[in-house]
Amino acid sequence: MPSNQVDRALNSGLEEAGAALCSIPEDQWFERKSVRVAPKDFAAALVAFANAEGGVVVVGLHDGRVEGTKDRPDAMNSLRQVPLDLTSPSVRTHFTQVSVRNAHGEVDTVLVARVEPGEQVYELTNGDCYLRVGDESRRLGFSQRQELHYDRGLASFDGQISPVMSVADLDDELVRSYRDSAGASGTNTRLLRSRGLVDESGRVTNAGVLLFHPHPEDHFPQANIRIIRYRDIERGTGSRLTLDDARDARVEGPIPTAISDAANLIREWQPRRRALSADGRFSGVPLVPEDAWLEGLVNAVIHRSYSMAGDNIRVEIFPDRIEIESPGRFPGLADPNRPLEISRYARNPRIARVCTDLRISQELGEGIRRMFDEMRERGLTDPAYLQTQGSVRLLLSATSSVDPEVLSRLPRNADKVLQALRRAGQPLGTGDVEELVGQSRPTILRALSALREEGLVVWTGKSSRDPRATWAIAHD
């Protein structure tokens, strides 16, 4: 759930705010707490948000109803002291009270704690350390905390103050568009400050410049996306270089605009093959699913290391694949060899949150899973990550996940049957496959039998005439 849903709920007025806050699922940026929450549990939530991307904790909501806080003024005062008394260093937290109707229909309030992302590692005064991952605050072990300390040393760049920038230097139209998307009230400056893009003195952070300055590349020359297309599957060198001279471009501008412009260019230059479309005509079909390469591009822009001067994001387009390379290694909490297990962690928490508000990005783990799903649905090999000494490269190959030799032995429509089963994501009856593929039953049965002999699908049933028998993708 994008974090702007919380702002919209808080600004929806006395009659609607409480119910709206109760209905929003807890996520990377939002948590509800009962009015009876213990100070140490409240502190754990603040620390977890500060160590991640910031967020909002609303006190006075429990079990789907509005408890309110008006009858517990002493408890609310104690919670306001938590950042000073129970967190180290003190988590930067801004408290407000919002009027709501409680479960009894009375005018009441909830306590809203807005937590800013930090540039260092925060912990409780007893030494416990937490990190927000999805909808939970995870307590970190010793090695995880050490990795977080290491990553935080590299992760403070987007929160640093730009010495020559003020809100007046930002693109007013972009900021206004963001304000509308976020559903925020008040001034532009107030919104930017709540997202850590402007400090109390009105000075703009590096994240604010990268997101909303009309020409961020004037201040950060490395903030561009280079898109290159090659004529061959190999780059080549020297006189054998296969670079297409007319297909080498640099995309600049504020992050939301740069992502859109780069996507349009990749869409135009991406490799295609002629295939029969649904309307019965032959047309160019992209070899790599758009949702996969777009997710890879967005992740590269949001999570790259902007502090690495002289290096940019590179999107290399080959006849058989797309490669996306971004400066900066994976954070220590992530294992590039197990991408589907990567938890949410942002090197640039302010940039990540704004991009989620704008619906440009999803949670990192969800986005990676989506890439895998898109590639598998098309019957292509899984996305692959390669971590170099100073960068991460994503490989999206148009190569079939089925060995070419096996493919050559299969009936002509077997690959369509395999894709239909992948798209379904669940066991299907023969009739279901027949309907999805649009081929006759004998053709479907021949393809399924051949796929079963190759160990690519499995059949489950009590007998050959079982009307409830199903087919499913074989698990490795």
C-alpha positions as CSV (number, residue, x, y, z in Angstrom):
1,M,0.0,0.0,0.0
2,P,1.6,3.3,-1.0
3,S,2.4,5.6,1.9
4,N,0.3,8.4,0.4
5,Q,-2.8,6.4,1.5
6,V,-1.9,7.3,5.1
7,D,-1.7,11.0,4.3
8,R,-5.0,10.9,2.5
9,A,-6.6,9.2,5.5
10,L,-5.1,11.7,8.0
11,N,-6.4,14.6,5.9
12,S,-9.9,13.1,5.3
13,G,-11.6,15.0,8.2
14,L,-13.1,14.2,11.5
15,E,-15.9,11.8,10.3
16,E,-13.7,9.7,8.0
17,A,-10.2,9.7,9.3
18,G,-10.5,7.1,12.0
19,A,-12.2,4.5,9.8
20,A,-9.8,5.2,7.0
21,L,-6.8,4.6,9.2
22,C,-8.2,1.4,10.5
23,S,-8.8,0.1,7.0
24,I,-5.3,0.7,5.6
25,P,-3.0,-2.4,5.8
26,E,0.2,-1.9,7.8
27,D,3.2,-1.8,5.5
28,Q,6.7,-0.6,5.1
29,W,5.8,3.0,6.2
30,F,2.7,2.6,8.4
31,E,1.9,0.9,11.7
32,R,-1.0,1.2,14.2
33,K,-0.6,1.0,17.9
34,S,-3.1,0.7,20.7
35,V,-3.4,3.5,23.2
36,R,-2.1,0.9,25.8
37,V,1.1,0.3,23.9
38,A,4.2,0.0,26.2
39,P,6.8,2.7,25.7
40,K,9.5,0.1,24.8
41,D,7.3,-1.4,22.1
42,F,6.6,2.1,20.7
43,A,10.3,2.8,20.8
44,A,11.0,-0.4,18.8
45,A,8.7,0.8,16.0
46,L,10.3,4.2,15.9
47,V,13.8,2.6,15.7
48,A,12.7,0.2,13.0
49,F,11.3,3.0,10.8
50,A,14.4,5.2,11.4
51,N,16.7,2.4,10.3
52,A,14.7,1.9,7.1
53,E,12.9,4.6,5.1
54,G,11.0,6.5,7.8
55,G,7.3,6.1,8.3
56,V,4.2,6.9,10.4
57,V,3.0,5.3,13.7
58,V,-0.6,6.1,14.7
59,V,-1.5,5.5,18.3
60,G,-5.1,5.0,19.4
61,L,-6.2,2.3,16.9
62,H,-6.6,-1.3,17.8
63,D,-8.3,-4.4,16.5
64,G,-10.1,-2.5,13.6
65,R,-11.5,0.2,15.8
66,V,-10.7,3.7,17.1
67,E,-9.8,3.7,20.8
68,G,-8.8,7.4,20.8
69,T,-6.3,8.9,23.3
70,K,-8.3,11.7,25.1
71,D,-8.6,9.6,28.2
72,R,-4.9,8.8,28.5
73,P,-3.1,12.2,28.5
74,D,-0.3,10.9,30.8
75,A,0.4,7.9,28.5
76,M,0.5,10.2,25.4
77,N,3.0,12.5,27.2
78,S,5.1,9.4,28.0
79,L,5.1,8.3,24.4
80,R,6.2,11.8,23.2
81,Q,9.2,11.4,25.5
82,V,10.2,8.0,24.1
83,P,12.6,9.2,21.4
84,L,14.6,11.0,24.0
85,D,14.3,8.5,26.8
86,L,14.4,5.1,25.0
87,T,16.2,5.4,21.7
88,S,19.9,6.0,20.9
89,P,20.7,8.3,19.2
90,S,17.3,10.0,19.6
91,V,15.1,9.1,16.6
92,R,13.9,12.3,14.9
93,T,10.1,12.1,15.4
94,H,7.5,14.8,14.8
95,F,4.3,14.4,16.8
96,T,0.8,15.7,16.0
97,Q,-2.7,14.9,17.1
98,V,-5.5,14.4,14.6
99,S,-9.2,14.6,15.5
100,V,-11.3,11.5,14.9
101,R,-14.5,9.9,16.1
102,N,-13.8,7.0,18.4
103,A,-15.7,3.7,18.5
104,H,-18.4,5.3,20.8
105,G,-19.1,8.1,18.3
106,E,-17.3,10.7,20.5
107,V,-14.9,13.3,19.2
108,D,-11.4,12.1,20.1
109,T,-7.8,12.2,18.9
110,V,-5.1,9.9,17.7
111,L,-1.4,10.5,18.2
112,V,0.6,10.6,14.9
113,A,4.3,10.0,15.1
114,R,6.2,10.8,11.8
115,V,9.7,9.2,11.8
116,E,12.4,10.5,9.5
117,P,14.9,8.0,8.0
118,G,18.3,8.3,9.6
119,E,21.9,8.5,8.4
120,Q,23.1,6.2,11.2
121,V,22.0,3.1,13.0
122,Y,19.4,3.6,15.8
123,E,18.8,1.2,18.6
124,L,17.0,1.1,22.0
125,T,18.8,2.2,25.1
126,N,19.0,-1.4,26.1
127,G,21.0,-2.2,22.9
128,D,18.2,-3.9,20.9
129,C,18.2,-2.9,17.2
130,Y,15.2,-3.1,14.8
131,L,14.6,-2.7,11.0
132,R,11.3,-2.2,9.3
133,V,10.8,-5.0,6.7
134,G,7.4,-5.0,5.1
135,D,4.8,-4.9,7.8
136,E,6.9,-5.9,10.7
137,S,9.7,-4.5,12.9
138,R,12.4,-7.1,12.9
139,R,14.9,-7.4,15.7
140,L,18.4,-7.7,14.2
141,G,21.1,-10.1,15.3
142,F,24.7,-9.1,15.9
143,S,25.9,-9.8,12.3
144,Q,22.9,-8.1,10.8
145,R,23.4,-5.1,12.9
146,Q,27.1,-5.0,11.8
147,E,26.0,-5.1,8.2
148,L,23.5,-2.3,8.8
149,H,26.2,-0.2,10.4
150,Y,28.3,-0.8,7.3
151,D,25.5,0.0,4.9
152,R,24.5,3.1,6.8
153,G,28.0,4.5,6.4
154,L,27.3,4.4,2.6
155,A,23.7,5.3,2.7
156,S,23.6,8.8,4.0
157,F,24.1,10.5,0.7
158,D,20.5,11.2,-0.2
159,G,19.9,12.8,3.2
160,Q,22.9,15.2,3.0
161,I,22.1,18.9,2.6
162,S,22.9,20.5,-0.7
163,P,24.7,23.7,0.2
164,V,23.4,25.8,-2.7
165,M,19.8,24.8,-2.9
166,S,16.5,26.1,-1.6
167,V,12.9,25.1,-2.3
168,A,12.7,28.0,-4.8
169,D,15.2,26.1,-7.0
170,L,13.0,23.1,-7.4
171,D,10.6,22.5,-10.3
172,D,7.3,23.9,-8.9
173,E,5.1,21.9,-11.3
174,L,6.8,18.6,-10.3
175,V,6.5,19.3,-6.6
176,R,2.8,20.3,-7.1
177,S,2.2,17.1,-9.0
178,Y,3.8,15.1,-6.2
179,R,1.7,16.9,-3.6
180,D,-1.5,16.0,-5.4
181,S,-0.3,12.4,-5.7
182,A,0.6,12.2,-2.0
183,G,-2.8,13.6,-1.0
184,A,-1.0,16.0,1.4
185,S,-2.4,19.2,2.9
186,G,-0.5,22.4,3.7
187,T,2.4,23.9,1.8
188,N,4.8,22.3,-0.6
189,T,7.6,23.0,1.9
190,R,5.7,21.1,4.7
191,L,5.3,18.1,2.5
192,L,8.9,18.1,1.4
193,R,10.0,18.4,5.0
194,S,7.8,15.5,6.0
195,R,9.6,13.3,3.4
196,G,13.1,14.4,4.5
197,L,13.7,16.4,1.3
198,V,14.0,19.8,3.1
199,D,15.3,20.5,6.5
200,E,13.9,22.8,9.1
201,S,15.8,25.8,7.7
202,G,14.4,25.2,4.2
203,R,17.6,23.7,2.8
204,V,17.1,21.0,0.2
205,T,18.7,17.5,0.6
206,N,20.4,15.7,-2.2
207,A,17.3,13.5,-2.6
208,G,15.2,16.7,-3.1
209,V,17.6,17.9,-5.8
210,L,17.7,14.5,-7.6
211,L,13.9,14.2,-7.5
212,F,12.7,17.7,-8.2
213,H,15.4,20.0,-9.5
214,P,14.9,20.6,-13.3
215,H,18.5,19.8,-14.0
216,P,20.0,17.6,-11.3
217,E,22.8,16.6,-13.6
218,D,24.3,20.1,-13.2
219,H,25.0,19.3,-9.6
220,F,25.4,15.5,-9.9
221,P,27.0,14.7,-13.3
222,Q,26.7,11.0,-12.6
223,A,22.9,11.2,-12.3
224,N,22.1,10.0,-15.8
225,I,21.0,6.8,-17.6
226,R,23.0,5.7,-20.6
227,I,21.1,3.5,-23.0
228,I,23.0,1.6,-25.6
229,R,22.0,-0.8,-28.3
230,Y,24.3,-3.4,-29.9
231,R,23.9,-5.0,-33.3
232,D,25.3,-8.4,-32.1
233,I,24.9,-10.6,-29.0
234,E,28.6,-9.8,-28.2
235,R,29.8,-6.3,-27.4
236,G,33.1,-6.7,-29.4
237,T,36.1,-4.5,-29.0
238,G,38.1,-2.1,-31.2
239,S,37.2,-2.4,-34.9
240,R,34.9,-5.3,-33.9
241,L,32.8,-3.2,-31.6
242,T,29.1,-3.9,-32.4
243,L,27.7,-0.7,-30.9
244,D,25.0,0.9,-33.0
245,D,26.2,4.5,-33.4
246,A,22.7,5.8,-33.8
247,R,21.5,4.0,-30.6
248,D,23.6,5.5,-27.8
249,A,21.9,8.1,-25.6
250,R,22.1,9.7,-22.2
251,V,18.9,10.4,-20.4
252,E,19.0,13.2,-17.8
253,G,16.6,15.2,-15.6
254,P,14.7,14.7,-12.3
255,I,14.2,11.1,-11.4
256,P,10.5,10.7,-12.2
257,T,11.1,12.3,-15.7
258,A,14.3,10.4,-16.3
259,I,12.6,7.0,-15.6
260,S,9.8,7.9,-18.0
261,D,12.1,9.1,-20.8
262,A,14.4,6.1,-20.4
263,A,11.5,3.7,-20.5
264,N,10.2,5.2,-23.7
265,L,13.7,4.8,-25.3
266,I,14.1,1.2,-24.2
267,R,10.6,0.5,-25.5
268,E,11.6,1.8,-28.9
269,W,15.0,0.1,-29.1
270,Q,14.2,-3.3,-27.4
271,P,14.7,-6.5,-29.3
272,R,11.6,-7.9,-31.0
273,R,10.5,-10.9,-33.1
274,R,7.7,-11.2,-35.5
275,A,4.8,-13.3,-34.1
276,L,1.1,-13.8,-34.7
277,S,-0.8,-11.5,-32.4
278,A,-4.3,-11.9,-30.9
279,D,-5.8,-9.9,-33.8
280,G,-4.5,-12.5,-36.3
281,R,-1.8,-10.3,-37.7
282,F,2.0,-10.6,-37.6
283,S,3.7,-7.9,-35.5
284,G,6.8,-7.2,-33.6
285,V,6.7,-8.8,-30.1
286,P,9.2,-7.8,-27.5
287,L,11.6,-10.6,-26.6
288,V,11.9,-9.5,-22.9
289,P,8.7,-8.7,-21.0
290,E,8.3,-5.0,-20.4
291,D,7.2,-5.4,-16.8
292,A,10.5,-7.2,-16.2
293,W,12.9,-4.6,-17.7
294,L,10.9,-1.7,-16.4
295,E,11.1,-3.0,-12.8
296,G,14.9,-3.5,-13.3
297,L,15.3,0.0,-14.5
298,V,13.3,1.5,-11.7
299,N,15.2,-0.5,-9.1
300,A,18.5,0.7,-10.6
301,V,17.5,4.3,-10.5
302,I,16.1,4.2,-6.9
303,H,18.8,2.0,-5.3
304,R,22.0,3.0,-7.1
305,S,24.8,4.7,-5.2
306,Y,24.6,8.4,-6.2
307,S,27.7,9.1,-4.2
308,M,29.9,7.3,-6.7
309,A,30.9,10.2,-9.0
310,G,31.8,9.5,-12.6
311,D,29.6,6.4,-13.0
312,N,26.1,6.1,-14.3
313,I,23.4,3.6,-14.9
314,R,23.8,1.7,-18.1
315,V,21.1,-0.1,-20.0
316,E,22.6,-2.3,-22.7
317,I,20.2,-3.8,-25.3
318,F,21.3,-6.8,-27.3
319,P,19.4,-8.9,-29.9
320,D,18.9,-11.6,-27.3
321,R,18.8,-9.8,-23.9
322,I,18.8,-6.6,-21.9
323,E,21.4,-5.8,-19.2
324,I,21.0,-3.1,-16.6
325,E,24.0,-2.1,-14.5
326,S,23.9,0.4,-11.6
327,P,26.7,1.8,-9.4
328,G,26.9,0.4,-5.9
329,R,26.9,-3.1,-4.6
330,F,23.9,-4.8,-2.9
331,P,23.6,-3.8,0.8
332,G,25.1,-6.2,3.2
333,L,21.7,-7.5,4.3
334,A,21.0,-8.7,0.7
335,D,22.4,-11.9,-1.0
336,P,22.5,-11.4,-4.8
337,N,22.7,-15.2,-5.2
338,R,19.3,-15.5,-3.6
339,P,17.3,-12.5,-5.1
340,L,13.9,-13.8,-4.2
341,E,14.9,-13.7,-0.5
342,I,16.0,-10.1,-0.6
343,S,14.2,-8.1,2.1
344,R,13.2,-4.5,1.7
345,Y,16.2,-2.2,2.2
346,A,16.8,1.2,0.5
347,R,20.2,2.8,0.0
348,N,18.3,6.0,-0.7
349,P,15.3,5.9,1.6
350,R,13.9,9.3,0.8
351,I,14.1,8.7,-3.0
352,A,12.5,5.3,-2.5
353,R,9.6,6.6,-0.5
354,V,8.8,9.4,-2.9
355,C,8.9,7.0,-5.9
356,T,6.5,4.7,-4.1
357,D,4.2,7.7,-3.4
358,L,4.2,8.4,-7.1
359,R,3.5,4.7,-7.8
360,I,6.7,4.5,-9.8
361,S,8.0,1.7,-7.7
362,Q,6.8,-1.1,-5.4
363,E,8.5,-2.7,-2.4
364,L,11.9,-4.0,-3.5
365,G,11.2,-7.7,-2.7
366,E,7.8,-7.5,-4.4
367,G,9.4,-6.0,-7.5
368,I,12.0,-8.7,-7.8
369,R,9.4,-11.4,-7.5
370,R,7.4,-9.7,-10.2
371,M,10.4,-9.8,-12.5
372,F,10.8,-13.5,-12.0
373,D,7.0,-14.1,-12.5
374,E,7.0,-12.2,-15.8
375,M,10.1,-14.0,-17.2
376,R,8.8,-17.4,-16.1
377,E,5.3,-16.7,-17.5
378,R,7.0,-16.2,-20.9
379,G,9.0,-19.4,-20.5
380,L,12.3,-17.5,-20.2
381,T,15.3,-18.0,-18.0
382,D,15.2,-16.4,-14.5
383,P,16.6,-12.9,-14.1
384,A,20.3,-13.1,-13.0
385,Y,22.3,-10.7,-10.8
386,L,26.0,-10.3,-11.0
387,Q,27.7,-8.2,-8.4
388,T,31.1,-6.7,-9.4
389,Q,33.5,-4.8,-7.2
390,G,31.5,-1.6,-7.5
391,S,28.2,-2.3,-9.2
392,V,25.2,-4.7,-9.7
393,R,24.3,-6.0,-13.1
394,L,20.9,-7.5,-13.9
395,L,20.6,-9.8,-16.9
396,L,17.2,-10.4,-18.5
397,S,17.7,-13.0,-21.3
398,A,15.3,-13.9,-24.0
399,T,16.6,-17.5,-23.9
400,S,14.0,-20.1,-23.2
401,S,14.1,-21.8,-19.8
402,V,13.7,-25.1,-21.7
403,D,16.9,-26.6,-23.1
404,P,17.0,-26.1,-26.9
405,E,17.5,-29.8,-27.5
406,V,14.4,-30.6,-25.5
407,L,12.5,-27.9,-27.4
408,S,13.4,-29.5,-30.7
409,R,11.8,-32.8,-29.5
410,L,8.5,-31.2,-28.4
411,P,5.4,-30.8,-30.6
412,R,4.9,-27.4,-32.2
413,N,2.4,-26.0,-29.7
414,A,4.1,-27.4,-26.5
415,D,5.7,-24.1,-25.6
416,K,2.3,-22.4,-25.6
417,V,0.9,-25.1,-23.4
418,L,3.8,-24.6,-21.0
419,Q,3.3,-20.9,-20.9
420,A,-0.4,-21.3,-20.2
421,L,0.4,-23.5,-17.2
422,R,3.0,-21.0,-16.0
423,R,0.6,-18.1,-16.3
424,A,-2.1,-20.0,-14.4
425,G,0.2,-20.6,-11.4
426,Q,-2.0,-23.5,-10.4
427,P,-3.0,-27.0,-11.6
428,L,-5.3,-27.0,-14.6
429,G,-7.6,-29.6,-16.2
430,T,-7.1,-30.6,-19.8
431,G,-10.2,-28.6,-20.8
432,D,-8.8,-25.5,-19.0
433,V,-5.5,-25.8,-21.0
434,E,-7.5,-26.3,-24.2
435,E,-9.4,-23.1,-23.6
436,L,-6.4,-21.0,-22.7
437,V,-4.3,-22.2,-25.7
438,G,-7.1,-22.2,-28.2
439,Q,-6.1,-25.5,-29.8
440,S,-8.0,-28.8,-30.3
441,R,-8.1,-31.4,-27.5
442,P,-5.9,-34.0,-29.4
443,T,-3.3,-31.3,-30.0
444,I,-3.3,-30.3,-26.4
445,L,-3.1,-33.9,-25.2
446,R,-0.1,-34.6,-27.5
447,A,1.7,-31.5,-26.2
448,L,1.0,-32.4,-22.5
449,S,2.1,-36.0,-22.9
450,A,5.4,-34.9,-24.6
451,L,6.0,-32.3,-21.8
452,R,5.3,-35.0,-19.2
453,E,7.8,-37.4,-20.8
454,E,10.4,-34.6,-20.6
455,G,9.7,-34.0,-16.9
456,L,8.4,-30.5,-17.5
457,V,4.9,-31.0,-16.3
458,V,3.2,-33.5,-13.9
459,W,-0.2,-35.1,-14.1
460,T,-2.3,-35.8,-11.0
461,G,-5.3,-38.1,-11.1
462,K,-6.8,-41.3,-9.9
463,S,-7.1,-42.9,-13.4
464,S,-6.8,-42.0,-17.0
465,R,-10.5,-41.2,-17.1
466,D,-10.5,-39.1,-13.9
467,P,-12.5,-35.9,-14.8
468,R,-10.8,-34.1,-12.0
469,A,-7.2,-34.9,-13.1
470,T,-4.9,-31.9,-13.5
471,W,-1.7,-30.8,-15.1
472,A,0.9,-28.5,-13.4
473,I,4.4,-27.2,-13.9
474,A,7.0,-29.7,-12.5
475,H,9.0,-28.2,-9.7
476,D,12.8,-28.4,-9.8
